[in-house]
Amino acid sequence: MLTDQGPMLLSAHFGTSSPYWHLAFDSNALELTAVKGKTHIAVALSDMQAAKIRRLSGITASLDLTIQLSGQPIHLHLVGRRVNKHEWAGTASAYTDTQAVARDLVHGLSFAEQVVSEANSVIVIVDQHGRIQRFNRLSEEYTGLQEQDVIGKNVFQMFMSPEEAVASRRNIAGFFRNGSSYEVERWIKTVKGERLFLFRNKFVHSGSGKKEVFLICSGTDITEERRALERLRVQANTDTITGLPNRNAIQDYVNQAINERGDNSVGLVYLDLDNFKKVNDAYGHMFGDRLLVEVSRAILGCLKEGELLARLGGDEFLVLVRQADHTMLQELSQRIIDRLKIPFRIGLIEVYTGCSIGIALCPEHGNDLDGLIRSADTAMYVAKEQGKRTFIVFSPEMNRRVAEYMWLDTNLRKGLEQNQLVVYYQPKISTHTGLACSVEALVRWDSPERGLIPPIQFISYAEESGLIGPLGLWVLQTAAKQAAKWQQQGLNIRIAVNISARQLVDDSVVNDLACVLEENQLTPCMLDFELTESSLIEDENRAHEVIGRLRALGAQVHLDDFGTGYSSLAQLARIPLDAIKLDKSFVRGVDLAPVSQSLIRAIVAAAEALQFRVIAEGVETESEDQFLNCVGVDEKQGFLFAQPMLPEEFEAWVQSYRPHHHQAEDDAGKG
């Protein structure tokens, strides 16, 4: 009866071989009806049977059980699911009615089937051997194959490379044993070529009553996303101007080289172009970018296989050599220096750019990335200080220079902010009158930690770090206040302040002078400026313009340390100066040095022809003073007359100072 009469029994009671069934959470009565929602017959279930139905979830599944219908046993196949929190429902068929069972399954699973088919993901269901059981519409679009053509075939062989197949087969076998879900990325063969998919894989039971487990592979194409990430990664590690690896990339390469070096040494060659800023200022940043490209190509031409060039930023480059020694790095540095001596032609313009190079090796000069790059950087700055266009191998004593730089970087800024700077004044003596006619303002740093520090120990740092601007302004403001105060006291003393090449190319020095004159009501102007020959050499036209504007405000301009630079008499004739200062190297022991005597006589004669005054500095002996008087020097400055003094000390000195006896005699003779 169970086997043969089931379909007829259902039809006799309900008029259909597939009635609807319903079970509530608070009753073990299985309701059967031909019309959905209406109870026709209620059949009592055992607790075990009711529990079996209540284990159904919201996903359509099937189960079988035997009930008594009008006193006759019937084996039913139920297809259904949990429809809400308190109810379960579906359709029933006689277990032996395969057509009805199939119809019920199709009906119950139609919604889920449609979701799988139309999902916006690649969905492939495989068994534990990798045989394809389901293949949805998007899978068909990607592969160009129809589901009926791939069912039962091996997914590994059809859609994966041998390498990917081995890895995937191993993963699936392991996870079938464990029964846990997982995510994995796989390259899959498609009509668009190999594409990268992220698969979220989940294991499910068949729901057919058999102990079958299948793997549902739901995949998303992440190829474009991964390519975009790769483009971002490349951009983040590539210099946009030269196409070379950038700072981020070279740091990774250096770290890798250090970690993998074994018994070998890793070498770094740190380059800084010597006059790139001037090129940028003169021709613009677009021209400068083109020059960087040409320079990078030139350096690449100096490298051997395996040597890697990167641009750190600005005008700095770094070469990584994985198996290096001193000789190899020095030869490489010399090749680069020699190559950069050849001019670069950008369009119609030909420019020269040399470089300064620092060399460091791991482990000799540093065991990690930071230490090694810092050593190479330090050596590069030493090379730049020693005249540029050269290379230097790092040595430990260079660290003292770095430590000093860091101390200055911290404390000089603090000193400027906390008024630790003071100005001393050293008089200049008129040869004609023997009296002080002007002074030079000389800044000193009264450091709480080191005491009084002379300018030679911190001015070069101030110029390099950019502090020379605010420092120079402070000295100018201090000198202007002092000149105004002396003027009110009836002491008409001109004060000369020193100006650097960097200040001279900046319009602000002219504006600063105008401001301090107005703020201190300093009329006439009692301030002068002393500049070095290097200021003229760097940009003569600019220097000429700024000097003219300073003189228009009433300031005099003196050329300091004359004879130590490279300015020519022809250049001096073009510059609107008021005086030149003989460097103390000419003055020291001049009474015993015939060559120095001849040079000074020639300089004085040239100055008279150009209508410049001549000031001699560094006068320390009476013999030097007598010679300078004889050759016609206009003013003298040095320890013979006075050391630099604080304002109140200078005021007292002026009251007590008397001209040297030979000056008075010379003046009397002239009278």
C-alpha positions in Angstrom: 0.0 0.0 0.0 2.8 2.4 0.9 4.3 1.9 -2.5 1.4 1.6 -4.8 -1.6 3.5 -3.3 0.0 6.7 -2.1 -0.8 8.9 -5.1 -4.4 7.5 -5.4 -5.0 8.0 -1.7 -3.9 11.7 -1.8 -6.1 12.2 -4.9 -9.1 10.6 -3.3 -8.9 12.8 -0.2 -7.7 16.1 -1.8 -8.5 15.9 -5.5 -4.7 16.3 -6.2 -1.6 14.3 -5.7 0.3 17.4 -4.4 -1.7 18.9 -1.5 -0.5 21.8 0.6 0.8 21.2 4.1 1.1 23.5 7.1 2.5 23.2 10.7 2.3 25.7 13.5 4.9 26.1 16.3 2.3 25.3 19.1 0.8 22.2 17.6 2.0 18.8 16.3 -1.0 18.6 13.9 0.1 18.5 10.2 -2.6 20.3 8.2 -3.2 19.1 4.7 -5.5 20.8 2.1 -6.1 21.1 -1.6 -6.6 24.9 -1.2 -3.7 26.9 0.2 -4.6 28.5 3.5 -7.6 26.2 4.4 -7.5 23.2 6.6 -9.0 20.0 5.1 -7.4 17.3 7.2 -5.3 17.5 10.3 -2.9 14.6 11.0 -1.3 14.0 14.4 2.5 13.8 14.2 4.9 12.4 16.8 7.2 14.8 18.6 10.1 13.5 16.5 8.3 14.0 13.2 7.2 17.6 14.2 10.7 18.4 15.3 12.0 17.2 11.9 9.8 19.6 10.1 10.6 22.5 12.4 14.3 22.1 11.6 13.6 23.5 8.1 15.0 27.0 7.7 13.9 29.8 5.4 15.6 28.1 2.5 13.4 25.6 0.6 14.4 22.0 1.4 12.8 18.5 1.5 12.2 15.7 3.9 10.1 12.5 4.1 7.9 11.0 6.8 5.1 8.4 7.2 1.6 9.4 8.5 -1.8 7.8 8.9 -4.4 9.1 6.6 -8.0 7.7 7.2 -6.4 4.7 9.0 -4.0 3.9 6.2 -0.2 4.6 6.3 1.3 6.8 3.6 4.9 7.7 3.0 5.1 11.5 2.1 7.7 13.6 0.6 7.4 17.2 1.9 9.0 20.2 0.1 8.9 23.5 2.0 10.4 25.9 4.4 9.9 28.1 7.4 7.5 30.9 6.2 7.6 33.0 9.3 8.6 32.9 13.0 5.8 30.5 13.9 4.9 28.6 10.8 6.2 26.1 8.3 4.5 25.2 5.0 5.0 23.7 1.5 3.7 20.9 -0.7 3.4 17.1 -0.2 3.7 14.2 -2.5 3.6 10.5 -2.2 7.2 9.3 -1.8 6.8 6.9 -4.7 5.3 9.6 -7.0 8.6 10.7 -8.6 6.9 13.0 -11.1 5.0 14.8 -8.3 8.1 15.0 -6.1 10.0 16.5 -9.0 7.2 19.0 -9.7 7.1 20.0 -6.1 10.8 20.5 -5.9 10.8 22.6 -9.1 7.9 24.7 -7.7 9.5 25.1 -4.2 12.9 25.8 -5.5 11.9 28.1 -8.5 12.5 31.3 -6.6 15.9 30.2 -5.3 16.8 28.9 -8.7 15.9 32.3 -10.3 18.1 34.1 -7.7 21.1 31.8 -8.5 20.6 32.1 -12.2 20.3 35.9 -12.3 22.6 36.8 -9.5 25.2 39.5 -10.3 28.0 37.1 -9.3 29.6 34.1 -10.9 28.0 31.1 -9.1 29.3 27.6 -9.7 28.3 24.6 -7.5 30.8 21.7 -7.5 31.0 18.4 -5.7 34.0 17.3 -3.7 35.7 16.0 -6.9 35.4 19.4 -8.6 32.6 18.3 -10.9 30.3 21.1 -11.9 26.7 20.8 -10.7 25.4 24.3 -11.4 26.6 27.1 -13.7 24.7 30.3 -13.6 24.0 32.9 -16.4 27.0 35.2 -15.5 29.3 32.2 -15.5 28.0 31.5 -19.1 28.7 35.1 -20.1 32.3 35.0 -18.8 33.2 31.7 -20.3 31.1 31.6 -23.4 29.9 28.1 -22.5 26.4 26.9 -21.7 25.4 25.2 -18.5 24.4 22.0 -20.2 27.8 21.8 -21.8 29.8 21.9 -18.5 27.6 20.0 -16.0 29.6 17.1 -14.7 32.9 18.3 -16.1 35.9 19.2 -14.0 36.1 22.9 -13.0 39.9 22.7 -12.5 40.7 21.5 -16.0 38.3 23.8 -17.8 38.9 27.2 -16.2 42.2 27.2 -14.4 45.9 27.2 -15.3 47.8 24.1 -14.0 49.3 26.1 -11.2 46.0 27.6 -10.1 44.3 24.1 -10.4 46.8 22.5 -8.1 46.3 25.1 -5.4 42.5 25.1 -5.8 42.2 21.3 -5.7 44.3 21.2 -2.5 42.2 23.9 -0.9 38.9 22.3 -1.8 39.9 18.9 -0.7 41.1 20.2 2.6 37.9 22.3 3.2 35.6 19.4 2.2 37.2 17.5 5.1 36.8 20.4 7.5 33.4 21.6 6.2 34.2 25.3 6.8 33.6 28.3 4.5 36.4 30.4 3.1 37.4 33.1 0.7 40.1 32.8 -2.1 41.4 34.6 -5.1 41.7 32.7 -8.3 42.8 33.5 -11.9 40.1 32.1 -14.2 40.1 31.6 -18.0 37.4 33.7 -19.6 36.4 35.0 -23.1 38.2 38.2 -22.0 41.4 36.4 -21.1 42.4 35.5 -17.6 40.5 37.4 -15.0 41.0 37.6 -11.2 38.0 36.5 -9.1 37.4 36.7 -5.4 35.4 33.6 -4.5 33.4 33.3 -1.3 33.0 29.6 -0.9 30.4 27.9 1.3 29.6 24.3 2.0 26.0 23.1 1.9 24.1 19.8 2.2 22.0 18.7 -0.7 18.7 18.6 1.4 17.7 15.5 -0.5 18.1 13.2 2.5 21.3 11.9 1.2 24.6 12.7 2.9 25.8 14.8 0.0 27.9 18.0 0.4 28.4 20.6 -2.3 30.6 23.7 -2.6 28.9 26.9 -3.7 31.5 29.2 -5.2 30.2 32.8 -5.5 32.8 34.9 -7.4 33.2 38.6 -8.1 35.5 39.8 -10.9 38.1 42.0 -9.1 40.5 42.3 -12.1 40.0 46.0 -12.7 40.0 46.8 -9.0 43.3 45.0 -8.6 44.7 46.8 -11.7 43.7 50.1 -10.2 45.3 49.3 -7.0 48.5 48.2 -8.9 48.4 51.5 -10.8 48.1 53.4 -7.5 51.0 51.3 -6.0 53.2 52.1 -9.1 52.3 55.8 -8.9 53.1 55.9 -5.1 56.5 54.4 -5.9 57.4 56.2 -9.1 58.8 59.7 -9.5 56.4 61.5 -11.8 59.0 63.7 -13.5 61.8 61.2 -14.3 59.9 57.8 -14.1 62.6 56.6 -11.7 61.7 54.9 -8.4 61.0 57.5 -5.8 61.9 57.8 -2.1 59.3 55.3 -1.0 60.4 52.7 -3.5 64.1 53.0 -2.9 63.7 52.7 0.8 62.0 49.3 0.2 64.8 48.3 -2.2 67.5 49.3 0.3 65.8 47.5 3.2 65.5 44.4 1.0 69.2 44.6 0.0 70.3 45.0 3.6 68.2 42.0 4.7 69.5 39.8 1.9 73.1 40.9 1.7 74.6 37.9 3.5 78.4 38.6 3.7 78.3 41.3 1.0 78.3 45.0 1.5 75.4 47.2 0.3 76.5 50.6 -1.1 74.7 53.9 -1.5 75.8 56.8 -3.7 73.9 60.0 -2.6 73.9 62.8 -5.3 72.9 66.4 -5.0 73.0 68.7 -8.1 75.1 71.8 -7.4 73.3 74.6 -9.1 69.9 73.2 -9.9 68.1 76.0 -7.9 69.7 78.7 -10.0 68.6 76.9 -13.2 65.0 76.7 -11.8 65.1 80.4 -10.8 66.5 81.5 -14.2 64.5 79.4 -16.6 61.5 78.2 -14.7 60.3 74.9 -13.2 59.3 73.3 -16.5 62.8 73.8 -17.8 64.1 72.4 -14.5 61.9 69.3 -14.9 63.3 68.7 -18.4 66.8 69.1 -17.0 66.1 66.5 -14.3 65.0 64.0 -16.9 68.2 64.6 -18.9 70.3 64.3 -15.8 68.6 61.0 -14.8 69.3 59.6 -18.2 72.9 60.7 -18.0 73.3 59.0 -14.6 71.6 55.8 -15.8 74.2 55.7 -18.6 77.0 55.5 -15.9 75.4 52.6 -14.1 76.2 48.9 -14.5 73.8 46.0 -14.5 72.1 45.6 -11.2 72.7 49.1 -10.0 69.5 51.0 -9.2 68.9 54.8 -9.5 66.1 56.6 -7.7 65.1 60.3 -7.3 64.6 61.2 -3.7 63.0 64.6 -4.5 64.2 68.1 -5.5 67.7 67.7 -7.0 68.7 64.7 -5.0 69.3 61.2 -6.4 70.4 57.9 -4.8 72.1 54.9 -6.4 71.8 51.5 -4.7 74.6 48.9 -5.4 73.8 45.5 -3.9 77.3 43.9 -3.9 79.6 46.9 -3.4 83.1 47.9 -2.2 84.9 51.2 -1.8 86.6 51.1 -5.1 83.5 50.2 -7.0 81.5 53.1 -5.5 84.3 55.6 -6.0 84.7 54.7 -9.6 81.0 55.0 -10.1 81.0 58.4 -8.5 83.8 59.6 -10.6 82.0 58.4 -13.8 78.9 60.4 -12.8 80.9 63.5 -11.9 82.8 63.4 -15.3 79.5 62.9 -17.2 77.8 65.8 -15.5 80.7 68.1 -16.5 79.3 67.9 -20.1 76.7 70.6 -20.6 73.0 69.7 -21.2 71.2 71.3 -24.1 67.5 71.9 -23.4 66.0 73.4 -26.5 68.2 76.3 -27.5 69.7 76.7 -24.0 72.9 75.0 -22.8 73.4 74.5 -19.1 76.0 73.0 -16.8 75.2 71.2 -13.6 77.7 69.3 -11.5 77.0 67.3 -8.4 78.3 66.5 -5.0 78.3 62.9 -3.9 78.4 61.1 -0.6 79.2 57.4 -0.3 78.2 55.0 2.5 78.3 51.2 2.8 76.4 48.7 5.0 77.4 47.4 7.5 80.5 49.7 7.8 78.6 53.0 7.9 75.2 51.8 9.1 73.3 48.6 9.7 69.8 49.8 8.8 68.0 52.0 6.3 68.0 55.2 8.3 71.6 54.9 9.4 72.9 54.1 6.0 71.1 56.9 4.2 72.0 59.4 6.9 75.7 58.5 6.5 75.5 58.9 2.8 73.6 62.2 3.1 76.2 63.5 5.7 79.1 62.6 3.4 77.3 64.4 0.5 77.0 67.6 2.5 80.7 67.4 3.4 81.6 67.0 -0.3 79.5 70.1 -1.0 81.3 72.1 1.7 84.6 71.1 0.3 84.0 72.8 -3.1 81.3 70.7 -4.8 81.8 68.5 -7.9 83.5 65.9 -5.8 82.7 62.7 -3.8 83.4 61.9 -0.2 83.3 58.5 1.6 81.5 58.7 5.0 83.7 58.6 8.1 82.5 58.5 11.7 84.0 62.0 12.6 81.4 63.5 10.2 78.8 62.6 12.7 80.2 65.3 15.0 79.4 67.8 12.2 75.9 66.5 12.0 75.5 66.7 15.8 76.7 70.3 15.6 74.3 71.1 12.9 71.4 69.7 14.9 72.5 71.6 18.0 72.5 74.8 15.9 69.2 74.0 14.3 67.6 73.7 17.7 69.4 76.4 19.7 70.0 79.2 17.2 66.3 79.4 16.5 65.6 79.5 20.2 68.4 82.1 20.7 66.8 84.4 18.1 63.4 84.0 19.8 64.7 84.5 23.3 66.9 87.5 22.6 70.2 85.7 23.2 71.9 87.6 20.3 73.8 90.8 21.0 75.5 93.3 18.7 79.1 94.5 19.3 80.5 97.5 17.5 84.1 97.9 16.3 85.2 101.4 15.3 86.8 102.4 12.0 89.4 105.1 12.3 89.7 107.9 9.8 93.3 108.2 8.6 92.7 112.0 8.0 91.4 112.8 11.5 92.5 109.9 13.6 89.0 109.7 15.1 86.3 107.1 14.8 84.1 107.9 11.9 82.0 104.7 11.8 81.6 101.3 13.3 80.9 97.7 12.0 78.0 95.9 13.7 79.2 92.4 14.6 76.6 89.9 16.0 77.5 87.6 18.8 75.4 84.8 20.3 75.3 84.7 24.1 74.4 81.1 24.5 73.4 80.0 28.0 75.0 76.6 27.2 78.2 77.6 25.5 78.7 81.3 26.4 79.6 84.0 23.8 79.8 82.4 20.3 81.4 84.3 17.4 79.6 84.6 14.1 82.0 82.4 12.2 80.6 79.4 14.1 76.9 80.0 13.2 76.5 82.4 10.2 77.2 79.7 7.6 74.5 77.5 9.2 72.1 80.5 9.3 72.6 81.0 5.6 72.1 77.3 4.8 69.0 76.9 7.0 67.3 80.1 5.9 67.7 81.8 9.3 69.9 84.4 7.8 66.8 86.4 6.8 65.3 86.9 10.2 68.8 87.1 11.8 69.8 89.8 9.3 66.6 91.7 9.9 67.2 91.6 13.7 70.7 93.0 13.3 69.5 95.7 11.0 66.7 96.7 13.5 69.1 96.7 16.4 71.7 98.8 14.5 69.0 101.3 13.5 67.8 101.8 17.0 71.4 102.2 18.2 72.2 104.7 15.5 69.1 106.7 16.3 70.0 106.7 20.0 73.6 107.9 19.3 72.2 110.5 16.9 70.0 111.9 19.7 73.2 112.0 21.9 75.0 114.0 19.3 77.1 111.1 18.3 76.9 110.9 14.5 78.4 107.5 13.9 77.6 105.4 10.8 76.9 101.7 11.5 77.8 99.1 8.9 75.9 95.8 8.9 76.9 92.7 7.0 74.6 91.4 4.3 74.8 87.9 2.8 74.5 86.9 -0.9 71.1 85.3 -0.1 69.8 88.6 1.4 71.1 90.6 -1.5 68.9 88.7 -4.1 65.8 89.4 -1.9 63.9 92.6 -2.3 63.0 92.5 1.3 66.4 93.9 2.4 65.5 97.2 0.7 62.0 97.3 2.2 63.5 96.4 5.6 65.9 99.4 5.4 63.1 101.7 4.5 61.0 100.5 7.4 63.7 100.8 10.1 64.6 104.3 8.9 61.0 105.4 9.2 60.4 103.6 12.5 63.5 105.2 14.1 63.2 108.6 12.3 66.8 108.1 11.2 67.4 111.1 9.0 69.8 111.2 7.4 70.4 107.5 7.0 73.3 106.4 9.2 73.3 102.7 8.1 75.7 101.1 5.7 76.0 97.6 4.2 79.0 95.3 3.8 78.8 92.5 1.2 81.3 89.9 0.0 82.6 89.4 -3.5 80.7 86.2 -3.9 77.5 88.3 -3.7 78.5 90.0 -7.0 79.6 86.8 -8.7 76.4 84.9 -8.1 74.1 87.4 -9.8 75.8 90.7 -10.8 72.7 92.3 -12.4 70.5 91.6 -9.3 73.3 92.9 -7.0 73.6 96.0 -9.1 69.9 96.7 -8.8 69.6 96.1 -5.0 72.8 98.1 -4.3 71.4 101.0 -6.3 68.1 101.0 -4.3 70.0 100.8 -1.0 72.1 103.8 -1.9 69.0 105.7 -3.0 67.8 105.4 0.6 71.0 107.0 1.9 73.0 103.8 2.7 76.6 103.3 1.7 77.7 100.0 0.3 81.1 98.5 1.0 82.7 95.5 -0.7 84.1 93.3 2.2 87.1 91.0 2.2 88.3 92.5 -1.1 91.1 90.4 -2.8 89.9 87.0 -1.5 87.2 86.4 -4.2 87.2 86.5 -7.9 85.7 89.9 -8.7 87.7 91.9 -11.4 88.4 95.6 -11.7 86.1 95.7 -14.7 83.3 94.3 -12.6 84.1 96.8 -9.8 83.7 99.6 -12.3 80.2 98.4 -13.1 79.0 98.2 -9.5 77.9 101.4 -7.7 80.1 101.0 -4.5 81.2 103.5 -1.9 84.2 101.7 -0.5 86.2 98.5 -0.6 87.7 96.8 2.4 91.1 95.2 2.2 91.1 91.7 3.6 93.2 91.3 6.7 95.3 88.7 4.9 96.8 91.6 2.9 97.3 93.7 6.0 98.8 91.2 8.4 102.6 91.8 8.4 102.4 94.1 5.4 105.4 96.2 6.6 107.6 93.1 6.1 105.9 91.7 2.9 107.0 93.5 -0.3 104.4 91.6 -2.4 101.5 92.6 -0.2 102.8 96.2 -0.2 102.7 96.2 -4.0 99.2 94.7 -4.1 97.9 97.2 -1.7 99.4 100.2 -3.6 97.8 98.9 -6.8 94.4 98.4 -5.1 94.5 101.9 -3.6 95.4 103.4 -7.0 92.6 101.5 -8.7 90.1 102.6 -6.0 91.1 106.2 -6.3 90.5 106.0 -10.1 87.0 104.5 -9.4 86.4 107.0 -6.7 86.0 104.4 -4.0 87.3 104.8 -0.4 89.6 102.1 0.9 89.2 100.6 4.3 91.8 98.3 5.8 90.7 95.7 8.4 92.8 93.6 10.7 95.3 96.3 11.7 97.1 95.1 14.8 100.6 96.8 14.9 102.0 100.3 14.7 104.1 99.3 11.7 101.1 98.1 9.7 99.3 101.3 10.6 102.2 103.5 9.4 102.4 101.7 6.0 98.7 102.1 5.5 98.8 105.8 6.3 101.7 106.2 3.8 99.8 104.5 0.9 96.7 106.5 1.3 94.2 104.1 2.9 91.1 106.1 4.0 90.0 104.2 7.1 91.4 101.5 9.3 89.9 98.9 11.6 91.6 96.4 14.0 92.7 95.5 17.5 95.4 98.2 17.4 92.6 100.7 17.8 89.8 98.8 19.6 88.2 95.4 19.9 84.4 95.0 19.3 82.5 96.6 22.1 79.0 96.7 23.5 77.2 100.1 23.0 78.0 101.5 26.4 81.6 100.4 26.2 81.9 102.1 22.8 80.4 105.3 24.2 83.0 105.4 26.9 85.8 104.5 24.5 84.9 107.4 22.2 85.2 109.9 25.0 88.6 108.6 26.1 90.2 107.7 22.7 93.1 109.8 21.5 94.7 109.4 18.0 98.1 107.7 17.7 101.0 110.1 17.9 102.2 109.5 14.3 98.7 110.4 13.1 98.8 113.7 14.9 102.3 114.5 13.6 101.1 113.7 10.1 98.2 116.0 10.5 100.4 118.8 11.9 102.8 118.4 9.0 99.9 118.7 6.5 98.7 121.8 8.3 
